[in-house]
């Protein structure tokens, strides 16, 4: 009788022991989920910053295009005989290089954010 009751107490203690390891496992899972949530939050923060940077670059690109169209319009005006010609006709090459730079930047931003 006492051996059976001792064995059942031992089994009861054995059963309680794995139940103490379950919370450790749950804590590990919770830690992993917490790490995933933190990583997800960081990714969202980085994407948010990239969105603002991309918006600023779009605005800057628009201003550069405005200046480019002004210079190109003056060059064309000079070709048709208008007195106010382009102040610096060699700027066309500079604007083309800046345009290519913006295309590369926007392509890279698209690749990162997709």
N, C-alpha and C positions, 0 to 999 in steps of 0.2 A: 503494500500500500504506500509506504513512504517513498519507495523508489519510483513508483508511478507518479506520485504527486510532485516529487523532486524533478522528474523528467518533464512533467507538464509545466512546472515553473521555469525550467531551463528553456523549453520550447517557447514559452510565453515571452521570456526575455530575449530569445533569439528572434522572435517575430518583432519585438519592439526595436531591436537593433537595426534591422533594415529600414524600419520606418524613420529612424533618425538619419539614415543616409539619403532618404528620398528628399527631404528638404535641402540637403547639400546639392543634390542633382538639380532640384528646382532652382536653387540659387545660381547654379552654373548656367542653366538655361536662361534665367532672368538676366544674368550678367551678359550673356551672349546677345539676348534681345536688346538689352540696354545699349551695348556697344553698337548693334545694328542701328538703333534709333539715333544714337549720337552721330554715327557715320552718315546716316540719312539726313540728319539736320545740318551737318557740315556741307554735304553735297548741295542741299537746298540753298544754304547761305552763299556758297561759291557761285551757284547758277544765278542767284539773285544779283550778286555783284557783277557777274559777267553780263547780265542783261542791261544793267545801268551803263557799263562800259560800252557795250555794243550800241546802246541808244545814243551815247555821247559821240561815238565814232560816226554814226549815221548823220547826226547833226553837223559834225565837222566835215564830213564828206559832202553834205549839201552845200555848205559854205564854200568849199573848194570848187565844187561844180559851178556855183554862181560866179566866182571869180574867173574860172576857165571860160565860161560862156561869154563873159564880158570881154575878155581878151580876144577870143575867137571872133566875136562880133566886130570888134574894132579892126581886126585884120581883114575881115570880109568888107567892112566899110571902106577901108583904104583901097582895096581892090576895085571897088566900084566908084572911086573918086571922091569919097568924103574926106574932109580936111583932118578930122581927128582920127589919126591912125593908132595902131597899137603902140603903147609906150615901150613894151619889151616883147617883140615878136618871138624871141627865143624861149619865152615862157611856155609855149605849147608843148615842148619836150618835157619840161618840168611837170606840167599838169598831167601828161601821159604817164610819167613815172609814179606820181602820187596816186593816180587812178589805179594803176596796177597794184600798188602797195595796199590800197583799200580793198581791192578784190581779193588779194591773198589773205588779208586780215579777216575779212568777212567769211571767206571759205574756211579758214581754220576755226573760227568761232562756230560756224555751222557744224563742222566735224566734231568739235568738243561737246557741243550741247545736244547733239542728236543721240 
